[in-house]
Amino acid sequence: MSLDKIGFYTLSDQRARTASETSPMMRCEMILTNACNFHCPYCRGLRKEINRPLSWQEVKAGLEYWIRDGLQNIRFSGGEPTLSPFLSAAVTLCKDQGVKRIAVSTNGFNSMELYQSLVSDGVNDFSVSLDACCASTGDTMAGGRTGAWKKVVSNIRELSKISYVSVGIVLTEANISQMVDTILFADSLGVTDIRVIPAAQYTDADTNAMRNIPKNILDKHPILAYRVKNFVEGKSVRGLSGSDSFRCAIVLDDSVIAGSYHFPCVIYMREGGNPIGKVGNDMRQERKEWSLSHNTHEDPICTKNCLDVCIHYNNQYKRFHDGQDASSS
């Protein structure tokens, strides 16, 4: 299956063909702050040395490193990135420098006025958590915050009228029985796509229930359709199989900054993995060296947690680059 058909706009067969330590930075993520106004039960938090907000000097420096290397897509996350005093300025900097896609991962609980202001600043992509189809479960998934679900739902509905919006449904024992109803409810809000994923601590999914998702819903949401297809076919949604590539190529033109460090990916960072190195001029070379030397099948974080779409990309990269000198790829 072509990467272009999956729905993740940062991934493509062309990217897999041309990715290197000198190609444009295709997608980067910055953890602006550790602060959050929710207490989601599946959240792992941040490891000690990065469990802090970034200063404006750090935000600006990190963005400038990426922009210098042709940054195409940026995502700001946290914690809750809308609690950072520097989010608006960071978005404006990226827009002024020609970054094409500026995304914010949010719990959706801030004011609609703030989200509208971010759209004016240049944000054109919101990823919002929606872990339930009813207030009782939704408020529980937000850490017992009464009224959270209702406000988030209202914001998703309004944001979907003015921007690309995907909702993320993280599956746990608390909400698995409502999975299909939550998907149908998310669709009714007018969202662009729906991302369903088991929490790292909970790897099950109701495959039989997924077979009951109407075709017209799947046809509207390519990311949802891709993931449901993988679930139904018994393919790994989290974790490597023996036939998958032993190399992570995404790190060549992708990056995550948290604290003073850059990490292989956001999942690796959230699962407590070690950083590749310090933020600085040598990041691209360090990421190339990590990609060449790191056997993902020998790393328990990669083996257990790598996502289906990232595995798909790395397998495509391997297919396109087999037979080439690895040092020139």
N, C-alpha and C positions, 0 to 999 in steps of 0.2 A: 504493500500500500504506500502510495506517495505521501510524504510528510505534508505536502501542501493541502491534502484533503482532510487533515485531522481537525483543523480549526484553531490550532495554536499559531497565531500569526507570526511569531518570531522564528518558527521552525519551517524549513523548506529543504527540498532536495538540493537546490542551488547552494544554500548555506553549507550543507554537508559536503558538497563537492569542493568548495573553495575555502573552507575554514582553515585558518592558520594563526600563528602568533602575530602576524602582520596584517591580517584582514581586519575590516572594521569591526568594532565591538558591536555585536548584534543585540545583546540583551544584558542589562546589568540591574542589580537590585541593591538598594541601600537601606540598611536598618537604621532609621533615624533616631529611634528612642526605644528604651525598654519600658517606658510608662504605658499603662493600659488601664482603661476604666471597666473592663470585663475580667472575669476570672473563669475562663472556659476550662472545663475539667480535663480536656485533652492537651492543653497548652504545656509545652515543656519549659518555657522560659528561655533565658540565655545563660550561657556559661559565664563564670565569674568575671573573667577578664574583659568581657564585652558587654556586661550587664550595666550599661550606662547610656545616656543620650550622647549623640555627637554634638560637638560645638559647631558653630557656623564655619569656622576655619577648616574643620575636618570635612564638613559637607562640601564646601566649595572646592577644596583641594581634590577630594575623591572624584567629584564630577568632572573637574578639569582634566584629570588624568584620562578618564574615559572619553570625554569629548575630543580631546587631542587625537585619540585613536578612532575617531569617526563613529561615536556612539549613535546607534539607531533607535533603541528602545530602552526605556528606564522604568523601573518600578520602585516606589517608595513604600516601605513597610516598617514593622516594629515588632513588639509592642503595637501601639496604635499610633500610626504616623500623623494623624490629625492633631495629636497632642504636642507635636514638636512645634516650637515657635519659628522654625526655619523652613517648614514645608512650602509655604507660598513662594518664598524667595528662591528655593531650590527649583521649583517648577518653572518659575519665570526665567531663571538662568538657562535651564534646558531648552525652553521654547525659543529664547533669543538666540541660542546656538544651533538651532535647526534640528533638534532631536525630534524624530517623527512621532513616536508613540510615548506618551507620558502617563504612567499608570500609578494608581494608589490602591494598596490593599488595606481595607478598613473594615471594622466591625459594623459600620453604618450607623453608629449611635450619636454622631455629632449633629450639629444643626444643619438643616437643609440649606440655610444661607451660606454656611461655610463651604459646603460641597458645590454650590452654585458659583461661589467665588473662585474655587479651585478650577472649575471648568473655564471661567473667564481668564484665569492665569495661564491655562494651557493643558490641563489634564483632559485626556480624551479616552480614558479607560479606568473603570472602577471595578475592583474585585471585592465583593461584599459577602461576609459570612451569613448564611441562612441555614441553620441546622435543624429547623423544625417547621411544621405547618400549622402549629397552634401556639398560643401564648404561653400555656403552662409549661410545655416542654422547651419552648424557645427561651423563656426566662431562666429556666433551670440550666440550659446549655450556656447561657451567658454568665453563669455563676450565681444564679438566684437574684438577678436584678429585676425587680418588678417593673413592668412597662417597657422593658428593653425590646422585646420582640415586636410589639406594636409600632414603636418608633422606627425601628430598622425597616420593617415592611413598608411603612409610609415613605421612607427615604428611597428605598429601592424603586418603588413605583414611580416616584418623581424623577429620580436620576435616569431611569431607563428611557425617559422621554427626550433627554438632552445629551446622552453619552452612551458609549459602549459600556454595558454592565454585564459582568458574569457573576453568578452567585456560587459560592463554595459550600457544599454540603459535606461535612465531616461526619462519618458514620461511627457511632459507638453503640454500646448496649442500650443506652438511654433513648436513642432515636431510630434505631434500625427498623423497628416495626412501622415507622411512619415514612420510610424512605420514598416510596412511590408517591404518596400523597404530598410530600414535600417537593418532589420534582414537579408534579402537576401544579402545585400552588406557585412555585417559582416561575413557571412558564406563564401563569396568568398575570404576573406582575409586569410582563413585557420585556423581560431580560433578554440579552443577546445570546448568552450561552449558560450552561449549567455544568459545574465540575463536581463530580461525586468521588469521594475518596475515603477509604477506611482510615481512621486514626492510626498512628504508628503503633499504639498499644493495642489496637483492635483491628485485626486484619480480615475479619469476615465481611461478607455482604450477602444479601438475600437474592441469590441468582434467580431463583424461581420467580420472585416478585418482579425482577427486572424484565422478565419476558413479557410482562403485562403492560409495560409502558407503551402507549399508543404510537404507531409509526409516524403519525403526523407531528408528534412532539419531537421524536428523534430527528426527523427530517429538518426541523427548524434549528436544531442545536448540534452542530457537528462534534463538539468536544464531548457532549453527553453521549452521542451516538457511538463515538469511538470507544469510550470507557465501558458503556453497557455491552458493546460487542465483545470486548475483551473479557468482561466478567462472565458473560453467557458462554463463551467458548472455552472458559477455564484457563485463560492466559493470565500471567502474572500482572497484577496492577501495582503491587509493591514487591520488589525483589527480583534478582537475576536468576535466570535459568542457565544450565550448563552450556547451552549453545550461544548465549549472548556474548557480545564483544567484551574483551578483558580490559579495554581501554576507554576512558572517558574523554571524548573529544569536545564535548560542550564547553569545557573549561578554556579552550583555546580563544574563544571570542565571546565569552560570557563571564560575569564576575559577580561576587557578592561581597560587600563591605559591611563589617560590623565592628564597632570600636576602632582600633588601630590596625585591624587585620583584614585580609581578603581570604575567602573560603572557596572550596570547590563549587558548592551550590548551597542554596538556602536550606535544603533538607539536611545536608551534611552538617551545616552550622547548628541547626536546631537540635540535632541528635547528639550534640556534644563533640563532634569531630574536631580534629586539630586544624588550625588555619594553614594555608599554603605558605603565607609569609606576611610581612608588614606592608601596609599601604605605601606605595612609593613608585619610583621610576622603573623598578625591575619587575613589576607585577606580571607583565605579559611573558617575559622570559621564564619567570618562576612557574607560571601556569603551564607553559609548554613542557618544562622539565617534569612537572608533576604528572601531566598527562602521559608522557612517555615512560615514566618509571613506575607509575602506580598501577598495580594489578587490582582492579575492582573486585575480582572474585576472591581475593585474599583479604578484603576489607569488610568486616561484618556490617558496617553501616551501609555501604553500597549494596552488599549482597542481600540485605534484608529490606532496604528502604528505597532503592532507586525506582523511580516511577516509570510506568509503561511507556510514556511518550519520550522520556529521556533515553530509555533502553532502545526504543525504536530509532531514535536519531543516531545513537552511537553505532547501532547495527548498520544503518544506512551509510554512515561515514566509513565504516570498515569495508563495506561492499564497494564504495566508490574509490577507496584508497588502497585496497589490497594490491600488492605488487609494486607499490611505490616505495621509495626510500622514506621511512618514517620521519627522518629528520627534515625532509623537504615538504612534508604534508602539514 
